Amino acid sequence: MKQFLPFLLLLNVLISCKKKNSEPGPDFGSQVAGEYRATLVEMEGFKTKMPAKDTIDRISIKKINNKKASYNIELDFSGFSTREFGEADLVIDGSPIYFHPTATSDLYCKVDGDSIFIQYKSAVRGALETIKITGVKK
């Protein structure tokens, strides 16, 4: 019986030290990271198909971690330019991945596969306007 007790203790230690599943979960950051190009910009009630003549559009999303990304959006066309940048938490609801608005930004973004939809407010000719951008991954 005395020889059986150490065996039980060793068995208990081995079972309790079993390797736990350390997978961090879905990697939303890698799924949304990349360069995108605008295909449609809506602002001040007008829709502009992109790329339009003499326009610049840069949409870049970089992974910070599995559930956080940074974004940089630059638009320059028809005498109007805007730049929006920051960081956002990523939230998944079914297939699309959403950027969660923060206290410092009202940016809304939805990434679904290679498609992206962005909406934010920016000062346009002295007034705060909603800008909507539809695009695809480059």
N, C-alpha and C positions, 0 to 999 in steps of 0.2 A: 504494500500500500504506500509506503514511504517513497518508493521509486516511481510510483504512478503520479504522485502529487507534482513533482517538478515537470513531468511531461504535460500535465494539464495546465500549469502556469505558462509554459512555453507556448503551448497551443493557443491560449488566451491572448498572449502578447502578439503572436503572429496574426491572429484574426483581427485584433483591434488596430493593428498598424497597416491594415489593408489600404492600398493606394486609393485615394479618393479621386473622383473624376474632376480634373482641374480645367476643363474646357471653359473658356471665358464667355461662351455664348456667341450669338450671331455677330459677325463683323460688319455692321452697317457702314462704318467709316470707309472701308475698302469698296463697298458697293456703290457709294455715291461719289467717291473721289474721281477727279478727272477734269478735262477741259471741255467746255460746252460752247456751242454757237447758237445765237439767237435766230429763230426763224420768223418770229412775230413779236412786235412791241406795241403795246396799247398804252396811250397816254393822252390826257386832255380830250378824251372822246374820239381820238383818231387811232387807226390801226395802220402800222407800217410793216410790210413784209420785209424780212431781212434775208440776205444782205441788201441794203439799199445803197444808192450811190453816195460816195464820200462818208461812209459810216465806219465806226469802229465798235466792235462789241467783244468784250472779254468776260467770260464767266469761268471762274476757276474754283474748284472745291478740293480741299486737301484734308486728308484724314488726320485727326489728332489722336484719337483712340477708337475703340470699337463702337462707341456711342456718342462721339463728338467730332465735329468737323469745323474747319474754318472756310469762309467764303470770301471771294473778291469779285465784284461785279462792276464793270466799266462800260458805259454807253456814251457814244459821242456821235450825234447826227443832227442835221438841220439846225445847227446853232445851239443845240442843247447838249449838255454833258452832265453825267451823274456818276458817282462812285459810291458804292455801298460795300462795306466789309465788316467782318466780325467773326464771332464763333457762335455755334449753336449746338444744342443737344439734338440727337437724332431719335426719332420715335417711329416705330413701325406699326401700321394698322392694315393688316392684310398684305397686299403686294407692294403698294407704294411706301416709300420712306419719307417722312416729313421732318423738316427742321422745326424745332420747337422755338417759338418766339421767346426772347429774353427781356429783361427789364430795360436793356439799353437799345433794343432793336425790335421793330414790329415786322421784320422780314418773315414772310411765309414762303416756304419752298416745299415742293413735292417732287420727288424723283421716283420714276416708275420705269425700271429698265434703263434704256438709253434716252428717255424723254424727261424733260425738266419743265416745271412751271414755277415762276417766281413772282411774288407780289410784294411791293414795299412802297413806302411814301418817301418822296423827296421834294425839295424845294425847286419848283419850276417857275421861273419868271416871278419870284416873290411869293408864290402861293404853294401850299403843301398839296402835292398831287399824288395820286396812286399810279404806280407804274407796274404794268403786267408784262412779263416776258415769257414766251414759250420758246423752247429750244430743244436741241438734241446733242448728244455726246459726239465730239469730234472723232 
